[in-house]
Amino acid sequence: MSTPDRRAVLAGMMGGLATTGIGGLAGRPQPAAAATPTGWPPPMPAAKVGPRDTRYPDLVARGANQRFRSTPEYVHLASSTDQVVAAVAEAVKAGKRVAVRSGGHCFADFVDNPATEVIIDLAGMTGIWYDATRRAFAVEPGVQLGELYRRLFLGWGVTVPLGSCPEVGAGGHIMGGGHGAMSRLHGLGVDHLYAVEVVTVDDAGSVRVTVATREPDDPNRDLWWAHAGGGGGNFGVVTRYWLRTPGATGDDPRHLLPRPPARVLDFKVLWGWDSLDHESFTRLVRQHGRWHAENSAPGSPGTALHSALLLFGTKLGAVILSGQVVGPDAERILASYVAAVTAGTTAPRQLEKAYRPWLEHQVSAGDSEEILGSRFIVKTGYLRDRFTDAQIEVLWQALSAKPEAGPQGAVWLVATGGKVNAVRPGDTAVVERDSMLKAIYTASGSSARDDAAHQRWVRDLYRKVYAATGGVPSHDARNGGCFINYPDPDLADPAQNTSSVPWHALYYGANYPRLQRVKRQWDPRNHFRHTLSVRPPH
């Protein structure tokens, strides 16, 4: 493919990537969580789908990362809380290893694992409504983000700052933190989480339903806290979220979540590798990091801009700076940003910008399968400061290699900070509240025969970038650990993580002991587990 052709493919693929960025009293029977709206259609019938059922091939192939596939004894379709309770109870009684799927976008093998015997599939739980009793929006876990944005905006003119891929399910995404293009202005998705309904299993094997809220006097508040960033597959099955912005008053739903703008200024700057020189690349990465270090404080005018610097290697032909700006000063902020990031560079660039209606922009963002490919490897690292020049040189060497030299991937530098950093590390389970960029290291393909080579490329690059900190982004003045919604099982493998920093410190830091206490109380028999799940304390 020629360089112009590669540019055209990338430009089309990246068209929507500007937004890039899973109570009652314990031990007592729980009251109904919340009545669904009058006339709400009944749930789909529950079903146990085994290998002889024509639905089975589709259900076991729902995972976005085709590197992982499982052959469970059956998939239990559940479309209501009662159906989930029955599905969990049956699996627990039979001693089956259970995994739970909502949207199917887990990047690792937490669901599609050879040990999985039963998958509880929540794709039928797609309700969204305003619950007046809790003054919050009820959202079921099978709702895809694109539909969530559409219904919140068209129904009430509000939104929640979650991710950019419209086909991702709310279930695992929210409980892993939920980060997207509006997060610099409005925080993480979990910063707006008011309550959660969870199906859990106690020490006697009994299954129960608990609603936990962020209210200070809620005896189950720790269960809410653990689901505000603790990640999926740890404590039970979430069957409902309630969303309301902290401090929002009154009972008018139009004022209980953030109100997005009518339009956004969408932009994209493109550099072709055929003309991107070493000095321009170095300045671009350095100055992009420096700008975010200077413009990511909560309330800073620069937080009106969200960006992702997409450092694709030479095989894809281009480096892309993609993003959006909101507000009356959008044009000025964008001009200042592009000038600062490109100062002193000589490589030719192409800038495209256009205003788009907010909802159109939000629901047309690229799905992860388009962007990552069907078989992908992903690692992450939060940045509290820009990459050092030595780290930028490592990136240059890996990404500028000639296409025929071997496998290659990409590094994305996605903006965070702003309102995300206005929350204290212990207020939710998301410990990292001091970063300004999220680095994503990835390689992908469509054939299993390329998996090992792509994995080696990503692993090698990751070790070299973090060579000064033992091969991982240990929490220090420059690094802020890793993002649990992009899970990396290598961090729990002593053969791959040879640092002295355990995986749970990279994801949860000082919040991990509290997560362990929640685990001991709510899943004492460790029914819900995977490679990076919270371990019960000894």
VOGU-3710 file (C-alpha; in Angstrom, 3 decimals, decimal comma):
1> mstpdrravl> 0,000/0,000/0,000  1,423/3,392/-0,939  1,857/6,102/1,661  -1,049/8,207/0,296  -3,238/5,095/0,395  -2,200/4,389/3,975  -3,029/7,965/4,887  -6,462/7,648/3,355  -7,128/4,421/5,248  -5,963/5,953/8,517
11> agmmgglatt> -7,893/9,157/7,999  -11,074/7,200/7,399  -10,461/4,840/10,282  -9,665/7,703/12,630  -12,625/9,849/11,624  -14,304/9,294/14,969  -11,283/8,764/17,183  -11,233/12,330/18,409  -12,989/11,157/21,574  -10,542/8,370/22,439
21> gigglagrpq> -9,631/8,898/25,315  -15,974/-2,814/33,034  -28,309/0,036/50,216  -29,784/-2,447/52,104  -28,468/-4,015/55,246  -26,004/-6,845/54,680  -27,412/-10,240/55,493  -31,057/-9,176/55,270  -33,465/-9,714/52,389  -33,249/-6,727/50,074
31> paaaatptgw> -36,235/-4,685/48,939  -36,860/-4,197/45,251  -34,094/-1,993/43,950  -36,275/0,318/41,918  -39,455/-0,062/40,005  -38,935/0,050/36,280  -41,048/2,595/34,399  -44,723/1,920/33,835  -45,239/-0,104/30,697  -41,592/-1,209/30,620
41> pppmpaakvg> -41,369/-4,309/28,406  -40,766/-7,597/30,221  -37,268/-9,082/30,058  -36,344/-11,616/27,457  -36,744/-15,168/28,740  -33,720/-16,614/30,476  -31,955/-19,339/28,514  -29,122/-21,805/28,982  -27,440/-21,996/25,599  -25,282/-25,066/25,085
51> prdtrypdlv> -23,087/-26,207/22,166  -26,037/-27,732/20,280  -27,987/-24,472/20,306  -27,667/-22,391/17,123  -27,010/-19,310/19,284  -23,937/-20,806/20,947  -21,344/-19,946/18,249  -22,355/-16,294/18,293  -22,431/-16,039/22,074  -19,002/-17,563/22,646
61> arganqrfrs> -17,530/-15,323/19,918  -18,780/-12,018/21,365  -15,401/-11,087/22,825  -13,737/-8,250/20,908  -10,220/-9,677/21,230  -10,203/-12,793/19,091  -6,938/-13,944/20,624  -9,135/-15,452/23,304  -11,975/-17,912/22,841  -13,627/-20,254/25,322
71> tpeyvhlass> -15,901/-23,277/25,102  -18,058/-23,064/28,234  -20,537/-25,802/29,056  -23,226/-23,224/28,456  -23,929/-19,498/28,211  -26,678/-18,342/30,556  -28,618/-15,453/29,001  -30,024/-13,251/31,762  -32,134/-10,136/31,213  -33,237/-9,220/34,749
81> tdqvvaavae> -31,841/-9,219/38,258  -33,976/-12,229/39,189  -32,612/-14,139/36,207  -29,042/-13,275/37,217  -29,724/-14,496/40,761  -31,002/-17,793/39,380  -28,045/-18,143/37,001  -25,488/-17,495/39,727  -27,236/-19,801/42,205  -27,341/-22,666/39,704
91> avkagkrvav> -23,679/-22,306/38,782  -22,551/-22,010/42,407  -24,576/-25,043/43,463  -22,973/-27,076/40,674  -19,492/-25,825/41,541  -18,940/-24,224/38,135  -16,350/-21,564/37,314  -18,342/-18,462/36,316  -17,485/-15,468/34,169  -19,735/-12,526/33,298
101> rsgghcfadf> -20,033/-10,662/30,004  -21,890/-7,440/29,192  -20,461/-5,722/26,098  -17,677/-8,184/25,353  -14,801/-5,694/25,173  -12,519/-7,116/27,834  -9,015/-6,944/26,351  -7,689/-9,956/28,305  -8,930/-13,518/28,902  -11,027/-12,789/31,976
111> vdnpatevii> -14,170/-14,206/30,311  -12,851/-16,194/27,360  -10,596/-18,485/29,348  -10,156/-22,275/29,152  -11,147/-22,512/32,827  -14,512/-20,800/32,266  -17,357/-23,296/32,566  -20,327/-20,918/32,570  -20,680/-17,465/31,014  -23,499/-15,295/32,329
121> dlagmtgiwy> -24,326/-12,988/29,430  -26,019/-9,674/30,246  -26,499/-8,399/26,699  -30,277/-8,385/27,226  -30,100/-5,980/30,195  -30,389/-2,702/28,299  -32,705/-0,540/30,406  -32,098/3,197/30,913  -34,540/5,360/32,863  -34,767/8,111/35,422
131> datrrafave> -35,426/6,716/38,902  -37,206/9,460/40,830  -36,891/7,569/44,136  -33,106/7,907/44,007  -32,955/11,076/41,894  -30,595/9,229/39,581  -30,480/7,584/36,176  -30,715/3,801/36,300  -28,525/2,038/33,743  -28,347/-1,705/33,170
141> pgvqlgelyr> -24,996/-3,339/32,342  -25,792/-4,561/28,834  -26,377/-1,044/27,493  -23,805/-0,032/24,905  -22,217/3,375/25,393  -23,482/4,784/22,117  -27,072/4,000/23,090  -26,502/5,356/26,600  -25,288/8,676/25,180  -28,163/8,832/22,690
151> rlflgwgvtv> -30,922/8,214/25,215  -29,532/10,419/27,987  -28,992/13,306/25,572  -32,222/13,077/23,597  -34,312/12,343/26,678  -32,895/14,845/29,131  -30,036/16,766/27,492  -27,399/15,197/29,767  -24,490/12,803/29,499  -21,890/10,983/31,556
161> plgscpevga> -18,126/11,172/30,824  -17,459/7,631/29,644  -15,470/6,160/26,754  -15,461/6,728/23,023  -16,245/3,326/21,534  -20,042/3,174/21,089  -20,219/-0,641/21,140  -18,576/-1,039/24,562  -20,989/-2,241/27,259  -21,601/-0,164/30,363
171> gghimggghg> -21,116/-3,159/32,676  -17,359/-3,579/32,905  -16,536/-0,128/31,561  -18,089/1,852/34,405  -16,743/-0,272/37,254  -13,214/0,001/35,819  -13,339/3,791/36,025  -14,808/4,941/32,725  -12,652/7,534/30,938  -13,410/9,505/27,808
181> amsrlhglgv> -13,264/12,772/25,898  -15,356/14,698/28,456  -13,350/13,507/31,460  -10,989/16,491/31,600  -14,065/18,673/32,065  -16,298/16,375/34,122  -14,155/13,633/35,694  -14,385/9,884/35,303  -17,622/8,006/34,826  -17,373/6,573/38,348
191> dhlyavevvt> -17,171/10,070/39,772  -20,894/10,253/38,886  -21,796/6,799/40,223  -24,424/7,135/42,945  -25,369/3,514/43,559  -24,896/-0,015/42,330  -26,988/-3,187/42,534  -24,849/-6,327/42,890  -25,605/-10,044/43,009  -23,152/-11,672/45,425
201> vddagsvrvt> -22,489/-15,043/47,065  -21,895/-15,278/50,805  -19,776/-17,728/52,782  -22,668/-20,187/53,012  -23,158/-20,183/49,255  -26,359/-18,158/49,430  -26,991/-15,693/46,606  -28,350/-12,272/47,444  -28,973/-8,854/45,926  -27,596/-5,716/47,554
211> vatrepddpn> -27,949/-2,056/46,635  -24,968/-0,002/47,805  -24,809/3,794/47,586  -22,240/6,508/48,163  -24,272/7,911/51,057  -21,961/8,262/54,068  -24,342/6,367/56,366  -24,917/3,439/54,002  -23,656/0,295/55,775  -22,815/-1,168/52,352
221> rdlwwahagg> -20,917/1,890/51,147  -17,663/-0,057/50,745  -19,349/-2,234/48,143  -20,241/0,917/46,182  -16,689/2,209/46,618  -15,145/-1,004/45,273  -17,274/-0,754/42,127  -16,217/2,855/41,610  -13,021/1,828/39,817  -12,163/-1,595/41,221
231> gggnfgvvtr> -12,691/-3,349/37,893  -14,963/-6,151/36,762  -15,109/-9,781/37,799  -14,120/-9,211/41,424  -17,057/-9,143/43,820  -20,245/-10,250/42,094  -22,489/-9,418/39,158  -23,559/-5,807/38,699  -27,159/-5,693/37,502  -27,777/-1,957/37,740
241> ywlrtpgatg> -25,977/1,361/38,102  -27,458/4,674/39,221  -25,775/7,848/37,982  -25,985/11,291/39,544  -23,330/13,986/39,778  -22,153/14,658/43,362  -23,595/17,915/44,642  -26,431/17,979/42,104  -29,589/19,235/43,800  -33,291/19,150/43,091
251> ddprhllprp> -35,310/16,500/41,330  -35,186/17,771/37,748  -33,254/15,058/35,866  -32,041/17,636/33,349  -29,719/19,017/36,029  -28,451/15,839/37,689  -25,710/14,912/35,214  -23,357/17,033/33,063  -24,923/18,821/30,106  -22,796/18,448/26,963
261> parvldfkvl> -22,328/21,254/24,433  -24,410/21,584/21,291  -21,322/21,040/19,155  -17,619/20,244/19,340  -14,678/21,391/17,238  -13,290/18,139/15,869  -9,677/18,199/14,677  -7,037/15,957/13,199  -3,388/16,673/12,318  -1,564/14,134/10,166
271> wgwdsldhes> 2,132/13,533/9,487  3,228/10,942/6,938  6,181/8,757/7,841  7,661/9,426/4,415  8,486/12,961/5,596  8,531/12,719/9,412  12,118/13,279/10,509  13,740/12,400/13,824  13,857/15,971/15,150  10,221/16,687/14,294
281> ftrlvrqhgr> 9,095/13,440/15,936  11,091/14,218/19,081  9,740/17,750/19,339  6,185/16,585/18,704  6,180/13,983/21,487  8,104/16,222/23,892  5,942/19,301/23,324  2,678/17,354/23,385  3,658/16,064/26,822  4,806/19,469/28,014
291> whaensapgs> 1,551/21,143/26,922  -0,518/18,631/28,850  1,696/18,995/31,923  0,963/22,733/31,830  -2,742/22,520/30,952  -4,236/19,675/32,978  -4,996/21,218/36,369  -8,675/21,033/37,396  -10,431/24,083/36,009  -7,651/25,012/33,604
301> pgtalhsall> -8,940/26,529/30,316  -6,928/23,864/28,501  -9,197/21,128/29,834  -11,743/22,170/27,207  -9,449/20,310/24,797  -9,127/16,550/24,659  -6,508/14,926/22,442  -4,842/11,667/21,546  -1,417/11,609/19,918  -1,533/8,379/17,919
311> lfgtklgavi> 1,999/7,270/17,156  1,398/4,607/14,551  4,495/2,930/13,156  5,683/3,120/9,577  3,584/0,127/8,515  0,474/2,284/8,883  2,158/5,268/7,307  1,281/8,159/9,605  1,247/9,803/12,998  -2,084/11,422/13,924
321> lsgqvvgpda> -2,994/14,028/16,510  -6,741/13,745/16,982  -9,123/15,457/19,364  -11,944/17,815/20,161  -12,417/21,226/21,762  -15,591/22,608/23,325  -16,697/26,069/24,356  -16,724/29,588/22,889  -12,906/29,766/22,793  -12,496/26,485/20,908
331> erilasyvaa> -10,800/28,016/17,861  -8,319/29,993/19,941  -7,503/27,055/22,233  -6,951/24,751/19,259  -4,705/27,244/17,448  -2,606/27,784/20,570  -2,367/24,046/21,199  -1,298/23,132/17,659  1,263/25,950/17,654  2,741/24,783/20,964
341> vtagttaprq> 2,869/21,110/20,002  4,389/21,687/16,546  6,820/24,512/17,400  10,159/23,996/15,656  9,026/20,975/13,638  9,742/20,974/9,918  7,865/17,865/8,780  4,852/18,702/6,575  1,517/18,289/8,290  -2,118/18,340/7,318
351> lekayrpwle> -4,705/19,911/9,641  -8,408/19,164/9,331  -11,018/20,714/11,598  -14,774/21,011/11,582  -17,628/21,650/13,976  -19,930/18,686/14,499  -23,076/18,231/16,613  -22,086/16,696/19,931  -24,217/13,559/19,756  -23,295/12,819/16,149
361> hqvsagdsee> -19,652/13,084/17,122  -20,064/10,944/20,210  -21,884/7,989/18,681  -19,772/7,853/15,513  -16,465/7,320/17,301  -14,439/4,353/16,089  -15,109/0,977/17,672  -12,085/-0,694/19,279  -12,226/-3,590/16,831  -11,691/-1,164/13,934
371> ilgsrfivkt> -8,894/0,661/15,692  -7,104/-2,210/17,414  -7,769/-5,001/14,929  -9,354/-8,318/15,779  -6,369/-9,807/17,665  -4,499/-7,347/19,844  -2,087/-6,888/22,727  -2,411/-3,838/25,004  -0,322/-2,391/27,827  -0,735/0,955/29,591
381> gylrdrftda> 1,054/3,474/31,734  -0,118/6,755/33,265  2,164/9,772/32,840  2,442/12,431/35,516  5,075/14,213/33,431  6,173/13,987/29,811  8,385/11,191/28,512  12,091/11,834/28,952  14,135/12,386/25,798  15,646/8,919/26,316
391> qievlwqals> 12,141/7,405/26,315  11,215/9,370/23,190  14,285/7,942/21,481  13,091/4,428/22,352  9,748/5,237/20,723  11,466/6,609/17,626  13,610/3,528/17,181  10,605/1,201/17,483  8,143/3,154/15,362  10,402/4,487/12,609
401> akpeagpqga> 11,833/1,088/11,658  11,261/0,145/8,043  8,044/-1,826/7,512  9,939/-4,855/6,222  11,992/-5,024/9,429  9,341/-7,055/11,249  6,185/-6,657/13,358  5,213/-3,225/14,539  2,464/-1,545/16,491  1,618/1,838/17,945
411> vwlvatggkv> 1,792/4,016/21,042  -1,129/6,314/21,858  -0,847/9,211/24,282  -4,385/10,020/25,444  -5,221/13,108/27,472  -6,487/12,817/31,032  -6,231/15,051/34,090  -8,395/18,104/34,633  -11,489/17,255/36,689  -10,242/13,649/36,991
421> navrpgdtav> -7,537/14,976/39,292  -9,948/16,942/41,486  -10,953/13,740/43,316  -8,795/12,339/46,106  -7,167/8,915/45,485  -9,136/7,222/48,262  -12,547/8,678/47,467  -13,094/5,988/44,827  -11,165/2,834/44,008  -9,371/4,731/41,207
431> verdsmlkai> -6,107/5,570/42,910  -4,433/7,487/40,087  -5,587/11,088/40,339  -2,400/12,919/39,397  -1,741/12,123/35,721  -2,069/14,129/32,554  -1,640/11,443/29,880  -2,402/7,759/29,506  0,067/5,826/27,332  -1,285/2,818/25,446
441> ytasgssard> 1,115/0,362/23,807  -0,468/-1,950/21,277  0,048/-4,210/18,294  -2,579/-6,126/16,402  -3,352/-8,328/13,456  -5,941/-10,665/12,055  -4,067/-13,978/12,085  -3,122/-16,194/15,028  0,249/-16,871/13,448  1,223/-13,224/14,097
451> daahqrwvrd> 0,195/-13,126/17,771  3,539/-14,155/19,240  5,510/-11,654/17,174  3,170/-8,806/18,065  3,344/-9,733/21,726  7,153/-9,738/21,646  7,176/-6,307/20,001  4,920/-4,756/22,648  6,707/-6,432/25,544  10,126/-5,344/24,307
461> lyrkvyaatg> 9,043/-1,743/23,768  7,353/-1,563/27,182  10,458/-2,831/28,988  12,672/-0,351/27,184  10,398/2,647/27,794  10,315/1,863/31,527  13,873/0,567/31,846  14,685/3,150/34,527  11,852/1,855/36,759  12,311/-1,887/36,428
471> gvpshdarng> 10,358/-2,315/33,192  6,997/-1,089/34,561  5,487/2,388/35,182  5,962/2,358/38,955  4,268/5,178/40,848  6,778/8,012/41,104  7,141/11,641/40,051  6,831/10,713/36,351  4,677/7,578/36,264  1,281/6,727/37,745
481> gcfinypdpd> 0,867/2,975/37,340  -1,606/1,276/34,985  -5,287/1,383/33,952  -7,375/-1,655/34,983  -9,846/-1,252/32,111  -6,948/-2,126/29,770  -5,812/-5,195/31,742  -2,357/-6,678/31,197  -1,915/-10,207/32,647  1,863/-9,926/32,115
491> ladpaqntss> 2,010/-7,742/35,215  0,964/-10,724/37,362  3,469/-13,053/35,671  6,873/-13,115/37,429  8,492/-14,161/34,160  7,307/-10,893/32,552  7,121/-8,484/35,481  10,631/-8,805/36,860  10,377/-5,588/38,858  9,825/-5,504/42,596
501> vpwhalyyga> 6,406/-3,880/42,068  3,420/-6,283/42,261  0,601/-6,020/39,728  -1,914/-4,792/42,302  0,321/-1,865/43,286  0,426/-0,756/39,637  -3,366/-0,845/39,295  -4,638/0,022/42,772  -1,756/1,400/44,834  -2,722/2,099/48,434
511> nyprlqrvkr> -6,367/1,237/47,715  -5,672/-2,481/47,348  -5,969/-3,498/51,054  -9,422/-1,905/51,225  -10,446/-3,748/48,053  -9,263/-6,971/49,686  -11,455/-6,305/52,709  -14,449/-5,793/50,417  -13,563/-9,045/48,674  -13,453/-10,920/51,985
521> qwdprnhfrh> -16,878/-9,602/52,987  -18,744/-9,947/49,700  -17,054/-12,825/47,863  -15,358/-14,805/50,654  -15,275/-18,036/48,617  -13,703/-16,289/45,602  -16,372/-17,338/43,115  -15,609/-14,323/40,936  -11,989/-14,402/39,864  -9,565/-14,027/36,976
531> tlsvrpph> -5,859/-13,366/36,387  -5,961/-9,838/37,828  -8,866/-10,138/40,248  -8,640/-8,854/43,806  -7,335/-11,616/46,076  -8,939/-12,190/49,479  -6,554/-11,238/52,301  -4,774/-14,099/54,034
//
